[in-house]
Amino acid sequence: MSRNVLVVNFQGIRAGWEQWIMLRSDAHHDNKWCNRDLEHQHLQLALDKGALIVDVGDLFCAMQGKYDPRSSMDDIRQEDVGADYLDRIVLHASEDYEPYAKNFLLIGSGNHETNILNRHGTNLTSNLCHALNRMGGQIHMGYYGGYVIFQFEMSETARQTKRIKYHHGKGKGGSAPVTRGVIDTNRQAVYLPDADVIVNGHNHNMYYVPIKRERVTNNFRVAFDLAHFVRTPGYKDDYGDGADGFAVESNGGPKPQGCIWVRFSPGSIHNKTMDLKIIADVA
């Protein structure tokens, strides 16, 4: 099995069963403009629903360290000020996420984490996963891109598989001001024929685009399915009241904050099908 493929099995599925998945990215948790109230509201929902959380990168901002040309002391939280800045943001994130440690399934890396790895030789994603796993989590460290594959066993002979492809995203953070990155769905639909859900983050926009596909089954019948393309916006709100700051000076406009929920439930035990529903939860 490839290193960036995670397989999760569910057994004994009966009528009324459901499993929620929270897809999120770009929390920028250590940035003072992170909307932590909304983030915690959604994390509490995950706790209440028994949802598994898949984070696809830029959980950290990590821009205020030495030698980072983007650094600004105005954007650093007081508790993170110190020579051990990178250690502090991991420590404080683990303390903040401890109540949800058992809900996190996978935490991937974004460009902010890979930038720190390349500049400073420390893996913030790995460090956070290790810290939360010591608190009772069983979190898998993801990558910049990969798959989470869910296998559903409804009986000894009835099984279904749903595949989530995650990729943090590409380009400058404020890219695609007109399309918001939706054009990527057409590109990804060409080279990702096996995924049921394709989730991207990075540019702090949000979309949900379902694309219907014509397939030929192993029994040589024409059938149709849906590929669900989603982009998660994150929780950073640095536009504020629109008066000043980098987000205002770059004329990027305000961005939504929030996450995407995926709900798996048996559509018909008799027909041995598994339904998938997408719900956007943004503010």
C-alpha positions in Angstrom: 0.0 0.0 0.0 1.3 3.5 -0.8 2.5 5.6 2.1 -0.1 8.3 1.4 -3.1 6.0 1.4 -5.1 5.4 4.6 -7.8 2.7 4.7 -10.6 2.8 7.3 -13.0 -0.1 7.8 -16.5 0.0 9.1 -18.3 -3.3 9.9 -21.7 -4.5 11.0 -23.6 -1.7 9.2 -27.3 -1.7 9.7 -30.3 0.5 8.9 -30.0 3.9 10.7 -26.2 3.7 10.9 -24.3 6.9 9.9 -20.8 8.2 10.0 -19.8 11.9 9.7 -16.5 13.1 8.3 -15.3 16.7 8.8 -13.1 18.0 6.0 -11.1 21.1 6.9 -8.0 23.0 6.1 -6.2 26.4 6.6 -7.1 26.8 10.3 -3.9 29.0 10.7 -4.6 28.2 14.3 -1.6 30.2 15.7 -2.4 33.3 13.8 -4.2 35.9 15.8 -6.8 36.3 13.0 -7.9 32.7 13.3 -11.6 32.6 14.1 -11.2 30.2 17.0 -14.8 30.7 18.2 -16.1 29.3 14.9 -13.4 26.6 14.8 -14.3 25.4 18.2 -18.0 25.5 17.4 -17.3 23.1 14.5 -14.9 20.9 16.5 -17.6 20.6 19.2 -20.1 19.5 16.4 -17.6 16.9 15.4 -17.4 15.7 18.9 -21.2 15.6 19.2 -21.6 13.7 15.9 -18.8 11.3 16.5 -17.2 12.7 13.3 -13.8 11.8 12.1 -11.7 14.9 11.2 -9.5 15.1 8.1 -7.4 18.2 8.1 -5.6 18.8 4.7 -3.0 21.3 5.7 -2.0 24.8 6.9 -3.3 24.0 10.4 -0.4 26.2 11.4 0.4 29.7 10.1 4.0 29.7 11.5 5.0 32.9 9.7 6.4 34.8 12.7 9.7 33.0 13.1 13.2 34.2 12.3 14.2 34.6 8.7 10.6 34.5 7.4 10.2 37.6 5.2 6.4 37.5 5.9 6.9 37.8 9.7 5.1 40.4 11.7 4.9 40.7 15.4 1.5 42.3 15.1 0.2 38.8 14.0 1.7 36.7 16.8 -0.3 35.6 19.8 1.3 36.7 23.1 1.6 33.2 24.4 3.7 32.2 21.4 6.3 35.0 21.8 9.7 33.4 22.6 12.9 32.0 21.2 11.2 28.6 21.0 8.4 30.0 18.9 7.9 26.9 16.8 7.8 24.7 19.9 5.3 27.0 21.5 2.8 26.9 18.6 2.8 23.1 18.6 2.4 23.0 22.4 -0.5 25.4 22.4 -2.2 23.8 19.5 -2.0 20.4 21.2 -3.5 21.9 24.4 -6.3 23.5 22.4 -7.1 20.3 20.4 -6.8 17.8 23.2 -10.6 17.5 23.7 -10.9 16.4 20.1 -7.8 14.3 19.8 -9.8 11.1 19.4 -11.8 12.6 16.6 -8.9 13.6 14.4 -8.2 10.9 11.8 -5.6 12.5 9.7 -3.7 15.8 9.6 -1.9 16.6 6.4 0.7 19.3 5.5 0.2 22.5 3.6 2.6 25.0 2.2 3.1 26.7 5.6 4.2 23.4 7.2 6.4 22.4 4.3 8.0 25.9 4.3 9.0 25.4 7.9 10.3 21.9 7.2 12.4 23.2 4.4 13.7 26.3 6.3 14.1 24.9 9.8 14.2 21.1 9.5 11.3 20.5 11.8 8.0 18.9 10.9 5.1 20.7 12.7 2.5 18.3 11.5 4.4 15.2 12.8 5.1 17.0 16.1 1.4 17.9 16.6 0.3 14.3 15.7 2.7 12.8 18.2 1.6 15.3 20.9 -2.1 14.5 20.4 -1.5 10.8 20.2 0.1 11.0 23.6 -3.3 12.5 24.7 -5.3 9.5 23.5 -5.5 10.2 19.8 -4.7 7.7 17.0 -4.0 10.3 14.3 -2.3 9.5 11.1 0.2 12.0 9.7 -0.9 12.8 6.2 1.0 14.4 3.3 0.5 17.3 0.9 -1.7 14.9 -1.1 -3.1 11.5 -0.6 -6.2 9.3 -0.1 -8.5 8.2 2.7 -10.4 5.1 1.7 -13.5 4.0 3.6 -14.6 0.4 3.3 -18.1 -0.4 4.4 -19.1 -4.0 5.2 -22.9 -4.4 5.3 -22.7 -8.2 5.2 -20.2 -11.0 4.5 -20.9 -10.5 0.8 -21.9 -6.9 0.5 -19.2 -4.3 0.7 -18.8 -0.8 -0.7 -15.8 1.6 -0.9 -15.7 5.3 -1.0 -12.5 7.2 -1.7 -11.6 10.7 -0.6 -8.7 12.3 -2.4 -7.1 15.2 -0.5 -4.6 17.8 -1.9 -3.8 21.0 0.0 -3.8 23.1 -3.1 -1.4 25.1 -5.3 -0.5 28.6 -6.3 -0.4 31.8 -4.2 -2.8 31.9 -1.3 -4.9 34.6 -2.9 -5.0 33.1 -6.4 -8.0 32.6 -8.6 -9.9 35.8 -7.6 -12.5 35.2 -10.3 -13.0 31.4 -10.5 -12.1 30.9 -6.8 -10.2 27.8 -8.0 -13.3 26.0 -9.4 -11.5 25.6 -12.7 -9.3 23.0 -10.9 -12.3 20.7 -10.9 -12.0 20.2 -14.6 -8.3 19.5 -14.5 -8.6 17.1 -11.5 -11.5 15.2 -13.0 -9.2 14.1 -15.8 -6.4 12.6 -13.7 -8.4 11.5 -10.6 -11.0 9.1 -12.1 -11.2 6.9 -8.9 -12.1 9.4 -6.2 -15.6 9.9 -5.0 -14.7 13.1 -3.0 -11.9 15.5 -4.0 -11.0 18.0 -1.4 -8.7 21.0 -1.8 -7.8 23.9 0.5 -5.1 26.6 0.3 -6.8 29.7 -1.3 -9.3 30.3 1.5 -12.3 30.1 -0.9 -15.1 27.6 -0.8 -17.0 25.6 -3.4 -18.9 22.4 -3.9 -19.1 21.1 -7.5 -20.7 17.7 -8.2 -19.7 16.2 -11.6 -21.7 13.3 -12.9 -19.7 10.6 -14.6 -20.7 7.9 -17.1 -19.1 4.5 -16.3 -19.1 1.0 -17.6 -19.4 -1.7 -14.9 -17.7 -5.1 -14.8 -21.0 -6.5 -16.0 -20.7 -4.3 -19.1 -23.6 -2.1 -18.1 -23.6 1.7 -18.4 -23.9 3.3 -15.0 -23.5 6.8 -13.5 -21.9 8.2 -10.4 -21.0 11.5 -8.9 -17.5 13.0 -8.2 -17.9 15.5 -5.4 -15.3 18.4 -5.7 -15.0 20.6 -2.6 -12.7 23.3 -1.4 -12.5 24.1 2.3 -12.0 27.8 3.2 -10.3 27.6 6.6 -10.7 29.7 9.7 -8.4 32.7 9.1 -10.3 36.1 9.0 -7.6 38.7 8.4 -9.9 41.0 6.3 -11.5 42.3 9.5 -13.6 45.4 8.9 -11.9 46.1 5.6 -10.0 49.1 6.9 -6.3 48.1 6.6 -3.9 45.2 6.7 -2.4 42.9 4.1 -5.7 41.3 3.1 -7.2 44.7 2.5 -4.2 46.2 0.7 -4.0 43.2 -1.7 -7.7 43.8 -2.5 -8.5 40.1 -2.2 -11.8 40.7 -0.5 -13.3 38.9 2.5 -13.2 35.1 2.6 -15.6 32.6 4.1 -14.6 30.5 7.1 -15.8 27.0 7.8 -15.6 23.4 6.8 -17.3 20.6 4.8 -19.2 17.7 6.3 -19.5 14.3 4.6 -22.2 12.0 5.8 -22.1 8.3 5.0 -25.3 6.3 5.5 -26.8 3.1 4.0 -29.1 4.1 1.2 -30.7 0.6 1.1 -29.6 -2.4 3.1 -31.5 -4.5 0.6 -29.6 -3.1 -2.4 -26.4 -2.9 -0.4 -25.6 0.7 -1.3 -23.9 3.4 0.7 -25.1 7.0 0.3 -22.8 10.0 0.5 -24.0 13.5 1.3 -22.0 16.8 1.3 -22.9 19.7 3.6 -21.1 23.0 3.5 -20.9 24.8 6.9 -19.5 28.3 6.4 -19.9 31.8 7.8 
